[in-house]
């Protein structure tokens, strides 16, 4: 039997700032207490809210002591357990308030669900925050068959999950995006509409029976566009609403953890049923976390950017979006 780990490599920072403040450190790893397990992290996700917190843009985190850990999404294998629900060897998907960017984590078993065999590590590791945000938003808007919903930034991680799950529920989905993402959205069964002047008219042409709901992940003129489309205020969600929801999902009180894990379990089940797919557009070794955030901050990536603790190769492939950026 493999020796239980006593140390973990973690990503931390000692001050607010850009991705350059992130540092890899070795820390002691405590053994799990009753109701806890130790997980060897395989893949962890990164998100925009991580960057907002790190750069000091979130007042709720102002009193958080330094050094601060990074990341909330992860998937891995249980290597030590003090909870019978998750014995050693169990593959899991989980969430934490912060600290997912590590090689090992000792966490509450209440924040874990079992990873289905057919859900890839890359998807599982980047699923929590984007996926539960998407699921909570669709639930709050009661999206169902007969709806026609517009989703902005529909090619991003949250937007693409929202769009696919709304379609899975029977809604007609219109996704606003840049022209470079048209083919991607069409492959998902989503009607793409380009940003820019005349967008209201283009959406109306694509939805002659009207629009019943609107999710704004882009954060520009969403209120006005929803009003022009005749969407009731109760069925509109702004980018500020999304940000507030993401911050709520990072709380560590028992009620929030219980809700988050319940939604994560539903999301993992939907992924297993192939109700949606999560495109992984950036895959970086844990030590290249700063490069991963630089990629994310360009706002050009489709789907999710994730970190791997044991990548087969650290060779960096040139991405199509990098070629496009170099030409512009």
BELRADA-V236717 format. One record per residue. N is the residue number from 1. SS is DSSP state (H for helix, E for strand, - for the rest). NEAR is the number of other C-alpha atoms within 8 Angstrom. D_FIRST is the distance of its C-alpha to the first C-alpha in whole Angstrom. Layout:
N/SS/NEAR/D_FIRST + N/SS/NEAR/D_FIRST
This chain:
1/-/2/0 + 2/-/3/4 + 3/-/4/6 + 4/-/6/9 + 5/-/6/12 + 6/-/8/15 + 7/E/9/18 + 8/E/13/19 + 9/E/11/22 + 10/E/13/25 + 11/E/13/28 + 12/E/12/31 + 13/E/12/35 + 14/-/8/37 + 15/-/8/40 + 16/-/9/42 + 17/-/9/42 + 18/-/8/42 + 19/H/10/38 + 20/H/7/39 + 21/H/10/38 + 22/-/10/34 + 23/E/8/32 + 24/E/9/28 + 25/E/8/27 + 26/E/8/24 + 27/E/8/23 + 28/E/7/21 + 29/-/11/19 + 30/-/6/19 + 31/-/8/17 + 32/-/13/18 + 33/-/7/20 + 34/-/6/21 + 35/-/10/22 + 36/E/13/20 + 37/E/17/17 + 38/E/14/15 + 39/E/13/16 + 40/E/11/15 + 41/E/15/19 + 42/E/14/20 + 43/E/16/23 + 44/E/17/26 + 45/E/15/29 + 46/-/15/32 + 47/-/11/36 + 48/H/8/39 + 49/H/9/39 + 50/H/10/36 + 51/H/11/39 + 52/H/10/42 + 53/H/10/40 + 54/H/11/39 + 55/-/9/43 + 56/-/11/44 + 57/-/7/46 + 58/-/8/44 + 59/H/6/46 + 60/H/5/43 + 61/H/8/41 + 62/-/7/43 + 63/-/5/42 + 64/-/6/38 + 65/-/5/37 + 66/-/7/36 + 67/-/8/34 + 68/E/10/33 + 69/E/12/30 + 70/-/11/31 + 71/-/15/30 + 72/-/17/29 + 73/E/16/28 + 74/E/19/24 + 75/E/16/22 + 76/E/14/18 + 77/E/13/15 + 78/E/16/13 + 79/E/11/10 + 80/E/12/11 + 81/E/13/14 + 82/-/10/17 + 83/-/11/19 + 84/-/6/18 + 85/-/5/20 + 86/-/10/17 + 87/-/10/14 + 88/-/9/11 + 89/-/7/11 + 90/-/9/15 + 91/E/11/17 + 92/E/12/20 + 93/E/13/23 + 94/E/12/24 + 95/E/12/27 + 96/-/13/28 + 97/-/9/31 + 98/-/10/30 + 99/-/13/27 + 100/-/15/25 + 101/-/14/26 + 102/E/13/23 + 103/-/11/19 + 104/E/12/18 + 105/E/13/19 + 106/E/12/19 + 107/E/11/22 + 108/E/9/23 + 109/H/11/22 + 110/H/8/26 + 111/H/13/26 + 112/E/11/24 + 113/E/10/24 + 114/E/8/22 + 115/-/11/23 + 116/-/9/24 + 117/-/5/23 + 118/-/5/26 + 119/-/11/27 + 120/-/7/26 + 121/H/10/24 + 122/H/9/27 + 123/H/12/29 + 124/H/15/26 + 125/H/17/26 + 126/-/17/30 + 127/-/12/31 + 128/H/14/31 + 129/H/12/34 + 130/H/12/36 + 131/H/13/35 + 132/H/13/36 + 133/H/13/39 + 134/H/12/40 + 135/H/12/39 + 136/H/9/41 + 137/H/11/44 + 138/H/11/45 + 139/H/8/44 + 140/H/6/47 + 141/H/10/49 + 142/-/6/49 + 143/-/11/49 + 144/-/9/49 + 145/-/7/51 + 146/-/7/55 + 147/-/12/54 + 148/E/13/55 + 149/E/14/52 + 150/E/12/53 + 151/E/16/50 + 152/E/12/50 + 153/-/12/47 + 154/-/15/46 + 155/-/13/44 + 156/E/11/42 + 157/H/13/39 + 158/H/13/40 + 159/H/14/43 + 160/H/12/42 + 161/H/14/39 + 162/H/14/43 + 163/H/13/45 + 164/H/14/42 + 165/H/11/42 + 166/H/15/45 + 167/H/12/46 + 168/H/9/44 + 169/-/9/46 + 170/-/10/49 + 171/-/14/50 + 172/E/11/52 + 173/E/13/51 + 174/E/14/52 + 175/E/16/50 + 176/E/13/52 + 177/E/14/51 + 178/-/8/52 + 179/H/6/53 + 180/H/5/50 + 181/H/9/48 + 182/H/11/51 + 183/H/7/49 + 184/H/8/45 + 185/H/14/47 + 186/H/10/49 + 187/H/7/46 + 188/-/7/44 + 189/-/8/48 + 190/-/14/49 + 191/E/10/53 + 192/E/11/53 + 193/E/12/55 + 194/E/9/56 + 195/-/8/56 + 196/-/5/60 + 197/-/4/63 + 198/-/6/64 + 199/H/10/61 + 200/H/9/62 + 201/H/7/64 + 202/H/9/62 + 203/H/10/60 + 204/H/11/63 + 205/H/7/63 + 206/H/8/60 + 207/-/9/60 + 208/-/6/64 + 209/-/4/63 + 210/-/9/62 + 211/-/14/58 + 212/-/11/57 + 213/E/14/54 + 214/E/13/53 + 215/E/12/50 + 216/-/13/50 + 217/-/13/47 + 218/-/8/50 + 219/-/9/52 + 220/-/4/55 + 221/-/6/58 + 222/H/10/56 + 223/H/7/58 + 224/H/7/61 + 225/H/9/60 + 226/H/12/59 + 227/H/9/62 + 228/H/8/64 + 229/-/10/62 + 230/-/9/63 + 231/-/13/59 + 232/-/10/59 + 233/H/5/58 + 234/H/5/56 + 235/H/10/54 + 236/E/13/54 + 237/E/10/51 + 238/-/12/51 + 239/H/11/48 + 240/H/7/49 + 241/H/8/48 + 242/H/12/45 + 243/H/9/44 + 244/H/8/44 + 245/H/9/42 + 246/H/11/39 + 247/H/9/40 + 248/H/8/40 + 249/-/11/36 + 250/-/10/35 + 251/-/9/36 + 252/-/8/33 + 253/-/6/35 + 254/H/6/34 + 255/H/6/37 + 256/H/11/36 + 257/H/13/32 + 258/H/10/33 + 259/H/8/35 + 260/H/11/33 + 261/H/14/30 + 262/H/8/32 + 263/H/11/34 + 264/H/12/31 + 265/H/9/30 + 266/H/8/33 + 267/H/11/33 + 268/H/12/30 + 269/H/9/31 + 270/H/10/34 + 271/H/11/32 + 272/H/10/31 + 273/-/6/34 + 274/-/7/35 + 275/-/10/38 + 276/-/10/37 + 277/-/9/36 + 278/-/10/35 + 279/-/9/36 + 280/E/12/34 + 281/E/9/36 + 282/E/10/34 + 283/E/10/31 + 284/E/14/30 + 285/E/12/27 + 286/H/10/26 + 287/H/5/28 + 288/H/8/31 + 289/H/12/32 + 290/H/9/35 + 291/H/8/36 + 292/H/15/35 + 293/H/11/37 + 294/H/9/40 + 295/H/10/39 + 296/H/12/39 + 297/H/7/42 + 298/-/7/45 + 299/-/6/45 + 300/-/6/45 + 301/-/13/41 + 302/-/10/41 + 303/E/13/38 + 304/E/15/35 + 305/E/16/34 + 306/E/16/30 + 307/E/15/27 + 308/E/12/24 + 309/-/11/21 + 310/-/6/20 + 311/-/8/24 + 312/-/4/24 + 313/-/4/27 + 314/-/7/29 + 315/-/4/32 + 316/-/4/35 + 317/-/4/37 + 318/-/6/41 + 319/-/6/41 + 320/H/6/44 + 321/H/8/45 + 322/H/8/45 + 323/H/9/47 + 324/H/8/50 + 325/H/7/49 + 326/H/6/50 + 327/H/5/53 + 328/-/4/55
